Amino acid sequence: MRSIRLIIILSVIAVFLLIPLVAMQFTSEVDWNTMDFIIMGILLLSTGLGCELLLRKVKSTRNRIILCGLVLLAFFLIWAELAVGLFGTPFAGS
């Protein structure tokens, strides 16, 4: 069961990374380079594996939901910062 969830996580990450790759073939609005794919892959992998670790270690369903929600919140905040510079840090590229 654990290895199946890991395969699912890796498959979902691959599909998510294929979306901008395919979009780049049809429009100039999506302009990712290799580093963008690497960073997003690391971000998605750490989020997926973080939630997987929490599901394995935390027994209470309520605590699982809260902690995975916090991991997802951190993911979305980092993603927004990297995409548009929500907080104005140097990581946003501005």
Legacy VTK file of the C-alpha trace (Angstrom):
# vtk DataFile Version 3.0
C-alpha trace
ASCII
DATASET POLYDATA
POINTS 94 float
0.000 0.000 0.000
2.800 2.429 0.843
4.622 1.904 -2.428
1.364 2.371 -4.344
0.846 5.774 -2.704
4.422 6.741 -3.560
3.850 5.765 -7.202
0.626 7.804 -7.209
2.440 10.838 -5.764
5.194 10.614 -8.373
2.657 10.133 -11.174
0.635 13.166 -10.108
3.815 15.253 -9.966
4.738 14.131 -13.490
1.273 15.031 -14.785
1.387 18.441 -13.094
4.788 19.149 -14.645
3.544 18.069 -18.068
0.856 20.770 -18.034
3.242 23.748 -18.482
5.421 21.670 -20.815
2.484 21.059 -23.151
1.255 24.642 -22.775
4.670 25.930 -23.864
4.186 24.158 -27.199
1.001 26.102 -27.971
1.472 29.561 -26.479
4.215 32.007 -25.644
2.396 32.990 -22.427
3.989 30.051 -20.609
7.739 30.562 -20.532
9.365 28.071 -18.180
13.021 27.125 -18.287
14.727 24.052 -16.856
15.198 25.650 -13.453
11.456 26.383 -13.188
10.670 22.708 -13.757
13.294 21.631 -11.209
12.060 24.038 -8.536
8.415 23.137 -9.075
9.284 19.438 -9.060
11.085 19.824 -5.731
8.204 21.857 -4.322
5.592 19.312 -5.420
7.701 16.376 -4.253
8.316 17.868 -0.817
4.608 18.653 -0.432
3.529 15.168 -1.492
6.090 13.391 0.629
5.371 15.686 3.577
1.685 14.786 3.510
2.580 11.115 3.053
4.854 11.245 6.107
2.108 12.883 8.142
-0.385 10.226 7.053
2.011 7.517 8.226
3.031 9.054 11.541
-0.063 10.865 12.825
-2.856 8.627 14.085
-5.701 11.094 14.679
-7.750 11.901 11.572
-8.409 15.439 12.799
-4.693 16.097 13.305
-3.889 14.585 9.905
-6.291 16.976 8.199
-4.969 19.999 10.091
-1.299 19.179 9.484
-1.767 18.300 5.798
-3.737 21.535 5.446
-0.777 23.436 6.881
1.598 21.688 4.474
-0.691 22.625 1.571
-0.958 26.207 2.831
2.841 26.458 2.922
2.969 25.022 -0.608
0.489 27.580 -1.940
2.234 30.498 -0.216
5.638 29.477 -1.581
4.126 28.923 -5.029
2.473 32.360 -4.979
5.699 33.989 -3.853
7.701 32.342 -6.623
5.046 33.106 -9.243
4.123 36.720 -8.539
6.159 37.942 -5.564
3.321 38.022 -3.055
5.606 39.024 -0.179
8.332 40.821 -2.170
11.226 38.552 -1.159
14.282 38.127 -3.402
13.077 34.606 -4.292
10.354 36.114 -6.477
12.957 37.367 -8.916
12.070 41.006 -8.470
LINES 1 95
94 0 1 2 3 4 5 6 7 8 9 10 11 12 13 14 15 16 17 18 19 20 21 22 23 24 25 26 27 28 29 30 31 32 33 34 35 36 37 38 39 40 41 42 43 44 45 46 47 48 49 50 51 52 53 54 55 56 57 58 59 60 61 62 63 64 65 66 67 68 69 70 71 72 73 74 75 76 77 78 79 80 81 82 83 84 85 86 87 88 89 90 91 92 93
